[in-house]
Amino acid sequence: MLKPGDPAPDFEVKDHHGNTVRLSDLRGRKVVLWFYPKADTPG
């Protein structure tokens, strides 16, 4: 369990274009993760 102030572990996800994005690739930048249920979107 992470505690406030702990560094986030590295992980990777697919963006909305299908490209793989790794947290480590964004080091030093602000990152916002936005999860949206696909069931509520068309397609």
CHARMM internal coordinates of N, CA and C (Angstrom, degrees):
IC EDIT
DIST 1 N 1 CA 1.4503
DIST 1 CA 1 C 1.5220
ANGL 1 N 1 CA 1 C 108.47
DIST 1 C 2 N 1.3083
ANGL 1 CA 1 C 2 N 115.54
DIHE 1 N 1 CA 1 C 2 N 127.67
DIST 2 N 2 CA 1.4593
ANGL 1 C 2 N 2 CA 120.22
DIHE 1 CA 1 C 2 N 2 CA 176.93
DIST 2 CA 2 C 1.5239
ANGL 2 N 2 CA 2 C 110.27
DIHE 1 C 2 N 2 CA 2 C -76.97
DIST 2 C 3 N 1.2993
ANGL 2 CA 2 C 3 N 114.59
DIHE 2 N 2 CA 2 C 3 N 148.00
DIST 3 N 3 CA 1.4581
ANGL 2 C 3 N 3 CA 121.02
DIHE 2 CA 2 C 3 N 3 CA 176.04
DIST 3 CA 3 C 1.5215
ANGL 3 N 3 CA 3 C 107.45
DIHE 2 C 3 N 3 CA 3 C -111.23
DIST 3 C 4 N 1.3278
ANGL 3 CA 3 C 4 N 117.74
DIHE 3 N 3 CA 3 C 4 N 156.32
DIST 4 N 4 CA 1.4660
ANGL 3 C 4 N 4 CA 119.29
DIHE 3 CA 3 C 4 N 4 CA 177.20
DIST 4 CA 4 C 1.5251
ANGL 4 N 4 CA 4 C 110.62
DIHE 3 C 4 N 4 CA 4 C -52.33
DIST 4 C 5 N 1.3192
ANGL 4 CA 4 C 5 N 116.38
DIHE 4 N 4 CA 4 C 5 N 131.36
DIST 5 N 5 CA 1.4538
ANGL 4 C 5 N 5 CA 121.66
DIHE 4 CA 4 C 5 N 5 CA -179.55
DIST 5 CA 5 C 1.5217
ANGL 5 N 5 CA 5 C 113.88
DIHE 4 C 5 N 5 CA 5 C 95.01
DIST 5 C 6 N 1.3478
ANGL 5 CA 5 C 6 N 117.77
DIHE 5 N 5 CA 5 C 6 N -14.90
DIST 6 N 6 CA 1.4632
ANGL 5 C 6 N 6 CA 120.33
DIHE 5 CA 5 C 6 N 6 CA 176.95
DIST 6 CA 6 C 1.5239
ANGL 6 N 6 CA 6 C 109.23
DIHE 5 C 6 N 6 CA 6 C -70.07
DIST 6 C 7 N 1.3344
ANGL 6 CA 6 C 7 N 117.20
DIHE 6 N 6 CA 6 C 7 N 144.63
DIST 7 N 7 CA 1.4649
ANGL 6 C 7 N 7 CA 118.80
DIHE 6 CA 6 C 7 N 7 CA 175.33
DIST 7 CA 7 C 1.5251
ANGL 7 N 7 CA 7 C 109.99
DIHE 6 C 7 N 7 CA 7 C -70.62
DIST 7 C 8 N 1.3031
ANGL 7 CA 7 C 8 N 116.32
DIHE 7 N 7 CA 7 C 8 N 143.94
DIST 8 N 8 CA 1.4645
ANGL 7 C 8 N 8 CA 120.90
DIHE 7 CA 7 C 8 N 8 CA 178.97
DIST 8 CA 8 C 1.5253
ANGL 8 N 8 CA 8 C 108.81
DIHE 7 C 8 N 8 CA 8 C -72.47
DIST 8 C 9 N 1.3241
ANGL 8 CA 8 C 9 N 117.35
DIHE 8 N 8 CA 8 C 9 N 142.34
DIST 9 N 9 CA 1.4619
ANGL 8 C 9 N 9 CA 119.14
DIHE 8 CA 8 C 9 N 9 CA 175.46
DIST 9 CA 9 C 1.5279
ANGL 9 N 9 CA 9 C 109.99
DIHE 8 C 9 N 9 CA 9 C -69.74
DIST 9 C 10 N 1.3245
ANGL 9 CA 9 C 10 N 116.26
DIHE 9 N 9 CA 9 C 10 N 153.04
DIST 10 N 10 CA 1.4628
ANGL 9 C 10 N 10 CA 119.58
DIHE 9 CA 9 C 10 N 10 CA 178.82
DIST 10 CA 10 C 1.5256
ANGL 10 N 10 CA 10 C 109.12
DIHE 9 C 10 N 10 CA 10 C -69.56
DIST 10 C 11 N 1.3064
ANGL 10 CA 10 C 11 N 116.97
DIHE 10 N 10 CA 10 C 11 N 141.91
DIST 11 N 11 CA 1.4562
ANGL 10 C 11 N 11 CA 122.89
DIHE 10 CA 10 C 11 N 11 CA 176.71
DIST 11 CA 11 C 1.5179
ANGL 11 N 11 CA 11 C 108.13
DIHE 10 C 11 N 11 CA 11 C -153.59
DIST 11 C 12 N 1.3279
ANGL 11 CA 11 C 12 N 115.49
DIHE 11 N 11 CA 11 C 12 N 168.23
DIST 12 N 12 CA 1.4576
ANGL 11 C 12 N 12 CA 119.49
DIHE 11 CA 11 C 12 N 12 CA 176.64
DIST 12 CA 12 C 1.5181
ANGL 12 N 12 CA 12 C 109.58
DIHE 11 C 12 N 12 CA 12 C -133.74
DIST 12 C 13 N 1.3223
ANGL 12 CA 12 C 13 N 115.15
DIHE 12 N 12 CA 12 C 13 N 148.17
DIST 13 N 13 CA 1.4658
ANGL 12 C 13 N 13 CA 123.01
DIHE 12 CA 12 C 13 N 13 CA 178.91
DIST 13 CA 13 C 1.5244
ANGL 13 N 13 CA 13 C 108.14
DIHE 12 C 13 N 13 CA 13 C -141.02
DIST 13 C 14 N 1.3076
ANGL 13 CA 13 C 14 N 116.28
DIHE 13 N 13 CA 13 C 14 N 164.94
DIST 14 N 14 CA 1.4595
ANGL 13 C 14 N 14 CA 122.23
DIHE 13 CA 13 C 14 N 14 CA 174.13
DIST 14 CA 14 C 1.5236
ANGL 14 N 14 CA 14 C 107.85
DIHE 13 C 14 N 14 CA 14 C -94.52
DIST 14 C 15 N 1.3332
ANGL 14 CA 14 C 15 N 116.53
DIHE 14 N 14 CA 14 C 15 N 135.58
DIST 15 N 15 CA 1.4563
ANGL 14 C 15 N 15 CA 119.65
DIHE 14 CA 14 C 15 N 15 CA 175.87
DIST 15 CA 15 C 1.5270
ANGL 15 N 15 CA 15 C 109.42
DIHE 14 C 15 N 15 CA 15 C -84.12
DIST 15 C 16 N 1.3197
ANGL 15 CA 15 C 16 N 116.94
DIHE 15 N 15 CA 15 C 16 N -177.21
DIST 16 N 16 CA 1.4613
ANGL 15 C 16 N 16 CA 121.36
DIHE 15 CA 15 C 16 N 16 CA -175.90
DIST 16 CA 16 C 1.5276
ANGL 16 N 16 CA 16 C 112.88
DIHE 15 C 16 N 16 CA 16 C -69.66
DIST 16 C 17 N 1.3344
ANGL 16 CA 16 C 17 N 117.00
DIHE 16 N 16 CA 16 C 17 N -6.88
DIST 17 N 17 CA 1.4664
ANGL 16 C 17 N 17 CA 121.15
DIHE 16 CA 16 C 17 N 17 CA 175.23
DIST 17 CA 17 C 1.5291
ANGL 17 N 17 CA 17 C 111.51
DIHE 16 C 17 N 17 CA 17 C -101.93
DIST 17 C 18 N 1.3402
ANGL 17 CA 17 C 18 N 116.65
DIHE 17 N 17 CA 17 C 18 N -0.95
DIST 18 N 18 CA 1.4565
ANGL 17 C 18 N 18 CA 120.79
DIHE 17 CA 17 C 18 N 18 CA -179.43
DIST 18 CA 18 C 1.5166
ANGL 18 N 18 CA 18 C 113.73
DIHE 17 C 18 N 18 CA 18 C 88.19
DIST 18 C 19 N 1.3238
ANGL 18 CA 18 C 19 N 117.64
DIHE 18 N 18 CA 18 C 19 N 5.28
DIST 19 N 19 CA 1.4700
ANGL 18 C 19 N 19 CA 121.44
DIHE 18 CA 18 C 19 N 19 CA 178.69
DIST 19 CA 19 C 1.5241
ANGL 19 N 19 CA 19 C 110.20
DIHE 18 C 19 N 19 CA 19 C -83.41
DIST 19 C 20 N 1.3264
ANGL 19 CA 19 C 20 N 116.67
DIHE 19 N 19 CA 19 C 20 N 142.56
DIST 20 N 20 CA 1.4633
ANGL 19 C 20 N 20 CA 121.16
DIHE 19 CA 19 C 20 N 20 CA 176.94
DIST 20 CA 20 C 1.5187
ANGL 20 N 20 CA 20 C 109.21
DIHE 19 C 20 N 20 CA 20 C -79.37
DIST 20 C 21 N 1.3280
ANGL 20 CA 20 C 21 N 115.96
DIHE 20 N 20 CA 20 C 21 N 130.49
DIST 21 N 21 CA 1.4613
ANGL 20 C 21 N 21 CA 122.74
DIHE 20 CA 20 C 21 N 21 CA 178.04
DIST 21 CA 21 C 1.5223
ANGL 21 N 21 CA 21 C 107.17
DIHE 20 C 21 N 21 CA 21 C -122.05
DIST 21 C 22 N 1.3262
ANGL 21 CA 21 C 22 N 116.35
DIHE 21 N 21 CA 21 C 22 N 128.67
DIST 22 N 22 CA 1.4679
ANGL 21 C 22 N 22 CA 121.33
DIHE 21 CA 21 C 22 N 22 CA 178.43
DIST 22 CA 22 C 1.5288
ANGL 22 N 22 CA 22 C 109.39
DIHE 21 C 22 N 22 CA 22 C -107.45
DIST 22 C 23 N 1.3009
ANGL 22 CA 22 C 23 N 115.12
DIHE 22 N 22 CA 22 C 23 N 139.84
DIST 23 N 23 CA 1.4600
ANGL 22 C 23 N 23 CA 119.19
DIHE 22 CA 22 C 23 N 23 CA 178.66
DIST 23 CA 23 C 1.5232
ANGL 23 N 23 CA 23 C 110.38
DIHE 22 C 23 N 23 CA 23 C -58.53
DIST 23 C 24 N 1.3189
ANGL 23 CA 23 C 24 N 117.48
DIHE 23 N 23 CA 23 C 24 N -39.10
DIST 24 N 24 CA 1.4679
ANGL 23 C 24 N 24 CA 120.67
DIHE 23 CA 23 C 24 N 24 CA -178.92
DIST 24 CA 24 C 1.5311
ANGL 24 N 24 CA 24 C 111.94
DIHE 23 C 24 N 24 CA 24 C -62.73
DIST 24 C 25 N 1.3375
ANGL 24 CA 24 C 25 N 117.87
DIHE 24 N 24 CA 24 C 25 N -25.87
DIST 25 N 25 CA 1.4641
ANGL 24 C 25 N 25 CA 120.63
DIHE 24 CA 24 C 25 N 25 CA 177.09
DIST 25 CA 25 C 1.5221
ANGL 25 N 25 CA 25 C 111.92
DIHE 24 C 25 N 25 CA 25 C -70.40
DIST 25 C 26 N 1.3083
ANGL 25 CA 25 C 26 N 117.02
DIHE 25 N 25 CA 25 C 26 N -16.92
DIST 26 N 26 CA 1.4686
ANGL 25 C 26 N 26 CA 121.96
DIHE 25 CA 25 C 26 N 26 CA -176.75
DIST 26 CA 26 C 1.5176
ANGL 26 N 26 CA 26 C 112.72
DIHE 25 C 26 N 26 CA 26 C -106.74
DIST 26 C 27 N 1.3225
ANGL 26 CA 26 C 27 N 116.45
DIHE 26 N 26 CA 26 C 27 N 12.96
DIST 27 N 27 CA 1.4723
ANGL 26 C 27 N 27 CA 120.85
DIHE 26 CA 26 C 27 N 27 CA -177.40
DIST 27 CA 27 C 1.5232
ANGL 27 N 27 CA 27 C 110.46
DIHE 26 C 27 N 27 CA 27 C -52.68
DIST 27 C 28 N 1.3291
ANGL 27 CA 27 C 28 N 116.45
DIHE 27 N 27 CA 27 C 28 N 133.93
DIST 28 N 28 CA 1.4631
ANGL 27 C 28 N 28 CA 122.54
DIHE 27 CA 27 C 28 N 28 CA 179.22
DIST 28 CA 28 C 1.5170
ANGL 28 N 28 CA 28 C 113.49
DIHE 27 C 28 N 28 CA 28 C 88.61
DIST 28 C 29 N 1.3341
ANGL 28 CA 28 C 29 N 117.15
DIHE 28 N 28 CA 28 C 29 N -4.97
DIST 29 N 29 CA 1.4645
ANGL 28 C 29 N 29 CA 120.99
DIHE 28 CA 28 C 29 N 29 CA 178.96
DIST 29 CA 29 C 1.5206
ANGL 29 N 29 CA 29 C 108.68
DIHE 28 C 29 N 29 CA 29 C -111.14
DIST 29 C 30 N 1.3145
ANGL 29 CA 29 C 30 N 116.55
DIHE 29 N 29 CA 29 C 30 N 155.41
DIST 30 N 30 CA 1.4610
ANGL 29 C 30 N 30 CA 120.56
DIHE 29 CA 29 C 30 N 30 CA 174.49
DIST 30 CA 30 C 1.5162
ANGL 30 N 30 CA 30 C 108.73
DIHE 29 C 30 N 30 CA 30 C -75.83
DIST 30 C 31 N 1.3242
ANGL 30 CA 30 C 31 N 116.26
DIHE 30 N 30 CA 30 C 31 N 138.44
DIST 31 N 31 CA 1.4636
ANGL 30 C 31 N 31 CA 121.56
DIHE 30 CA 30 C 31 N 31 CA -176.84
DIST 31 CA 31 C 1.5219
ANGL 31 N 31 CA 31 C 109.21
DIHE 30 C 31 N 31 CA 31 C -128.23
DIST 31 C 32 N 1.3174
ANGL 31 CA 31 C 32 N 116.27
DIHE 31 N 31 CA 31 C 32 N 132.55
DIST 32 N 32 CA 1.4578
ANGL 31 C 32 N 32 CA 122.27
DIHE 31 CA 31 C 32 N 32 CA 174.14
DIST 32 CA 32 C 1.5229
ANGL 32 N 32 CA 32 C 107.38
DIHE 31 C 32 N 32 CA 32 C -119.79
DIST 32 C 33 N 1.3259
ANGL 32 CA 32 C 33 N 116.65
DIHE 32 N 32 CA 32 C 33 N 126.61
DIST 33 N 33 CA 1.4583
ANGL 32 C 33 N 33 CA 120.88
DIHE 32 CA 32 C 33 N 33 CA 175.31
DIST 33 CA 33 C 1.5136
ANGL 33 N 33 CA 33 C 107.97
DIHE 32 C 33 N 33 CA 33 C -100.49
DIST 33 C 34 N 1.3113
ANGL 33 CA 33 C 34 N 115.67
DIHE 33 N 33 CA 33 C 34 N 129.11
DIST 34 N 34 CA 1.4547
ANGL 33 C 34 N 34 CA 120.80
DIHE 33 CA 33 C 34 N 34 CA -179.16
DIST 34 CA 34 C 1.5218
ANGL 34 N 34 CA 34 C 107.27
DIHE 33 C 34 N 34 CA 34 C -124.39
DIST 34 C 35 N 1.3174
ANGL 34 CA 34 C 35 N 115.89
DIHE 34 N 34 CA 34 C 35 N 110.26
DIST 35 N 35 CA 1.4570
ANGL 34 C 35 N 35 CA 121.81
DIHE 34 CA 34 C 35 N 35 CA 178.80
DIST 35 CA 35 C 1.5198
ANGL 35 N 35 CA 35 C 108.42
DIHE 34 C 35 N 35 CA 35 C -98.25
DIST 35 C 36 N 1.3209
ANGL 35 CA 35 C 36 N 116.17
DIHE 35 N 35 CA 35 C 36 N 129.80
DIST 36 N 36 CA 1.4494
ANGL 35 C 36 N 36 CA 120.94
DIHE 35 CA 35 C 36 N 36 CA -178.48
DIST 36 CA 36 C 1.5203
ANGL 36 N 36 CA 36 C 108.07
DIHE 35 C 36 N 36 CA 36 C -132.68
DIST 36 C 37 N 1.3310
ANGL 36 CA 36 C 37 N 117.50
DIHE 36 N 36 CA 36 C 37 N 127.67
DIST 37 N 37 CA 1.4641
ANGL 36 C 37 N 37 CA 119.02
DIHE 36 CA 36 C 37 N 37 CA -177.88
DIST 37 CA 37 C 1.5266
ANGL 37 N 37 CA 37 C 111.66
DIHE 36 C 37 N 37 CA 37 C -65.68
DIST 37 C 38 N 1.3134
ANGL 37 CA 37 C 38 N 116.15
DIHE 37 N 37 CA 37 C 38 N 124.54
DIST 38 N 38 CA 1.4668
ANGL 37 C 38 N 38 CA 120.15
DIHE 37 CA 37 C 38 N 38 CA -178.70
DIST 38 CA 38 C 1.5274
ANGL 38 N 38 CA 38 C 111.79
DIHE 37 C 38 N 38 CA 38 C -61.66
DIST 38 C 39 N 1.3175
ANGL 38 CA 38 C 39 N 117.51
DIHE 38 N 38 CA 38 C 39 N -26.64
DIST 39 N 39 CA 1.4705
ANGL 38 C 39 N 39 CA 120.97
DIHE 38 CA 38 C 39 N 39 CA -179.04
DIST 39 CA 39 C 1.5281
ANGL 39 N 39 CA 39 C 111.52
DIHE 38 C 39 N 39 CA 39 C -61.46
DIST 39 C 40 N 1.3322
ANGL 39 CA 39 C 40 N 117.49
DIHE 39 N 39 CA 39 C 40 N -23.00
DIST 40 N 40 CA 1.4693
ANGL 39 C 40 N 40 CA 121.16
DIHE 39 CA 39 C 40 N 40 CA -178.52
DIST 40 CA 40 C 1.5240
ANGL 40 N 40 CA 40 C 112.38
DIHE 39 C 40 N 40 CA 40 C -96.44
DIST 40 C 41 N 1.3307
ANGL 40 CA 40 C 41 N 116.83
DIHE 40 N 40 CA 40 C 41 N 8.87
DIST 41 N 41 CA 1.4625
ANGL 40 C 41 N 41 CA 119.72
DIHE 40 CA 40 C 41 N 41 CA -178.79
DIST 41 CA 41 C 1.5274
ANGL 41 N 41 CA 41 C 109.44
DIHE 40 C 41 N 41 CA 41 C -120.32
DIST 41 C 42 N 1.3116
ANGL 41 CA 41 C 42 N 117.29
DIHE 41 N 41 CA 41 C 42 N 150.48
DIST 42 N 42 CA 1.4678
ANGL 41 C 42 N 42 CA 118.52
DIHE 41 CA 41 C 42 N 42 CA 177.28
DIST 42 CA 42 C 1.5266
ANGL 42 N 42 CA 42 C 110.68
DIHE 41 C 42 N 42 CA 42 C -69.28
DIST 42 C 43 N 1.3051
ANGL 42 CA 42 C 43 N 116.20
DIHE 42 N 42 CA 42 C 43 N 151.32
DIST 43 N 43 CA 1.4560
ANGL 42 C 43 N 43 CA 121.12
DIHE 42 CA 42 C 43 N 43 CA 174.59
DIST 43 CA 43 C 1.4548
ANGL 43 N 43 CA 43 C 112.46
DIHE 42 C 43 N 43 CA 43 C 98.05
END
COOR INIT
IC SEED 1 N 1 CA 1 C
IC BUILD
